[in-house]
Amino acid sequence: MDINQRIEQLKIVPVVKIDDAADAKPLAEALIAGGLPIAEVTFRTKAAYEAIKAMAEIPEMLVGAGTVINVAQAKLALEAGAKFIVSPGLSLEVVSFAKENDIPVFPGVCTPTEVMAAIALDLHVVKFFPAEAYGGLPTIQALAGPFGDIRFMPTGGISEKNIKEYLANPKIIACGGSWMVKDNLIREKKFEEIQNITASAVKLVQES
């Protein structure tokens, strides 16, 4: 099973902001125990590199790097052990680096022009970001019309209230979300609560 298939199977990609790398391992363990052994660790903090490295050492965990906005961060992500890269926008340099190093990359798009640029780079899955701010599901449905071979991973404004509606669309591979890994829960080391919220999220999306 390749990474795209694994992401589609899991349906949710927790988008994680870690301020203290010491929280990475217990957070990963909480996600695994909750039934969601995947995380997109964002390069929004100085702890990202060490956090990715710590999570990558856990065999069950599929860890990627998020908010990758330049090649320098992409190199750090790869060095730390990230298995996929997610960007808020489409950077030719970041996509080229990822392809050269055989690592899946999901750049952010929100317009037809950006989708066409992604297709020109031979990408088949893109992040749709910020999803709710740019029209959510109706926009994705509109974009899917002329671009039959592209699929989306919407992120931004996704929660337990709307995720099932998104996932019902076959053009959506999975959704990025942070409601089970909120910053304050991580900072306050409420890993049991994270595990419980994660388990509820998994149950929600796996229901037929």
C-alpha positions in Angstrom: 0.0 0.0 0.0 1.5 3.3 -1.0 1.2 6.5 1.1 -1.8 7.9 -0.9 -3.7 4.7 -0.4 -2.9 4.7 3.3 -4.0 8.3 3.7 -7.3 7.5 1.9 -7.8 4.5 4.2 -7.3 6.6 7.3 -9.5 9.5 6.0 -8.2 12.1 8.4 -4.7 13.7 8.6 -4.3 15.4 12.0 -2.6 18.8 11.4 -0.2 19.2 14.4 1.6 22.3 15.8 4.1 21.3 18.4 5.9 23.8 20.5 7.9 21.3 22.6 9.5 18.3 20.8 9.2 16.3 24.0 5.4 16.2 23.3 5.9 14.5 20.0 6.2 10.9 21.2 3.3 10.9 23.6 1.2 12.7 21.0 2.0 10.0 18.5 1.2 7.3 21.0 -2.2 9.0 21.7 -3.0 9.1 18.0 -2.0 5.5 17.5 -4.1 4.4 20.5 -7.0 6.4 19.1 -6.8 4.6 15.8 -5.2 7.3 13.7 -1.5 6.6 13.3 -0.7 9.6 11.1 0.2 13.3 11.6 1.2 16.3 9.5 3.6 18.1 11.7 3.7 21.8 10.6 6.8 23.8 10.2 5.2 26.7 12.2 7.5 26.2 15.2 11.2 25.6 15.9 10.4 22.2 17.3 9.1 20.8 14.0 12.3 19.1 13.0 12.9 17.3 16.3 9.1 16.5 16.6 9.1 14.8 13.1 12.3 13.0 14.0 10.8 11.6 17.2 7.5 10.5 15.5 9.4 9.0 12.6 11.1 6.6 15.0 7.8 5.0 15.9 7.2 2.2 13.3 3.4 2.4 13.4 3.4 6.1 12.7 3.1 7.7 9.3 4.5 11.2 9.8 4.6 14.0 7.3 5.8 17.6 7.3 3.3 20.5 6.8 3.5 24.2 6.1 6.6 23.5 4.0 7.1 26.7 2.1 10.6 26.4 0.7 13.2 23.8 -0.3 15.2 24.4 2.9 12.3 23.2 5.0 11.7 20.3 2.6 15.3 19.2 3.0 14.9 19.3 6.8 11.7 17.3 6.6 13.3 14.6 4.6 16.3 14.5 6.9 14.0 14.2 9.9 12.2 11.2 8.4 9.0 12.7 7.0 7.2 10.4 4.6 5.2 13.1 2.8 5.3 16.9 2.4 2.3 19.3 2.5 2.5 22.9 1.5 0.0 25.7 1.9 0.5 26.8 -1.7 2.1 25.5 -4.9 5.9 25.9 -5.0 7.5 24.6 -8.2 10.8 24.3 -6.3 9.3 22.3 -3.4 7.4 20.0 -5.7 10.5 19.4 -7.9 12.6 18.7 -4.8 10.0 16.2 -3.5 9.8 14.4 -6.9 13.6 14.2 -7.2 13.7 12.6 -3.7 10.7 10.3 -4.4 8.6 11.7 -1.5 4.9 12.4 -2.0 4.0 16.1 -2.0 0.6 17.7 -1.6 0.7 21.4 -2.5 -2.1 23.7 -1.6 -4.4 25.0 -4.4 -7.6 26.9 -4.5 -8.0 28.2 -8.1 -8.3 26.5 -11.5 -5.0 28.0 -12.5 -3.3 26.4 -9.6 -4.9 23.0 -10.3 -3.7 23.3 -13.9 -0.2 24.0 -12.6 -0.4 20.9 -10.4 -1.5 18.8 -13.3 1.4 20.1 -15.4 3.7 18.9 -12.6 2.1 15.4 -12.9 0.4 15.6 -9.5 -2.8 13.6 -8.9 -3.6 14.7 -5.3 -3.5 18.3 -4.0 -4.4 20.0 -0.8 -7.4 22.4 -1.1 -6.5 25.2 1.4 -8.0 27.0 3.1 -11.0 24.9 2.4 -13.9 26.6 4.1 -12.6 30.1 3.4 -12.5 29.4 -0.3 -16.0 27.9 -0.6 -15.6 24.4 0.8 -17.2 21.5 -0.9 -19.1 23.5 -3.6 -15.8 24.9 -4.8 -14.2 21.5 -4.8 -17.1 20.1 -6.8 -16.8 22.9 -9.3 -13.0 22.4 -9.7 -13.5 18.6 -10.1 -15.7 19.2 -13.2 -13.0 20.2 -15.7 -10.2 18.3 -13.9 -11.2 14.7 -13.8 -7.9 13.2 -12.9 -7.2 15.3 -9.8 -8.3 14.6 -6.2 -8.3 16.8 -3.2 -7.3 16.8 0.5 -9.2 19.8 1.9 -7.8 21.4 5.0 -8.9 24.5 6.9 -12.2 24.7 8.7 -12.8 21.0 8.7 -14.3 19.5 11.9 -16.4 16.7 13.2 -19.4 18.8 12.0 -18.7 18.8 8.3 -16.1 16.1 7.6 -18.5 13.3 6.6 -20.1 15.6 4.0 -16.6 16.2 2.5 -15.6 12.6 2.6 -18.8 11.5 0.8 -17.4 13.1 -2.3 -15.3 10.6 -4.3 -12.9 13.4 -5.4 -11.7 13.8 -1.8 -9.0 11.4 -0.7 -9.0 12.5 3.0 -9.4 15.7 5.1 -6.8 17.5 7.1 -8.0 18.6 10.6 -6.8 19.8 13.9 -9.8 19.5 16.2 -8.4 16.3 17.8 -4.9 17.8 18.3 -5.7 21.4 19.4 -2.7 23.4 20.5 -3.9 23.8 24.1 -4.4 20.1 24.5 -0.9 19.4 23.4 0.7 22.2 25.5 -1.3 21.0 28.6 -0.2 17.4 27.8 -3.8 16.1 27.8 -2.9 13.1 25.7 -5.6 10.9 27.1 -8.2 13.5 26.0 -6.5 13.6 22.5 -6.7 9.8 22.3 -10.5 9.9 23.2 -11.2 12.7 20.7 -9.2 10.9 18.0 -11.1 7.6 18.7 -14.4 9.5 18.3 -13.2 11.0 15.0 -12.1 7.7 13.7 -15.5 6.1 14.6 -17.3 9.0 12.9 -15.5 8.8 9.6 -15.3 5.0 9.4 -19.1 4.6 9.8 -20.7 3.7 6.5 
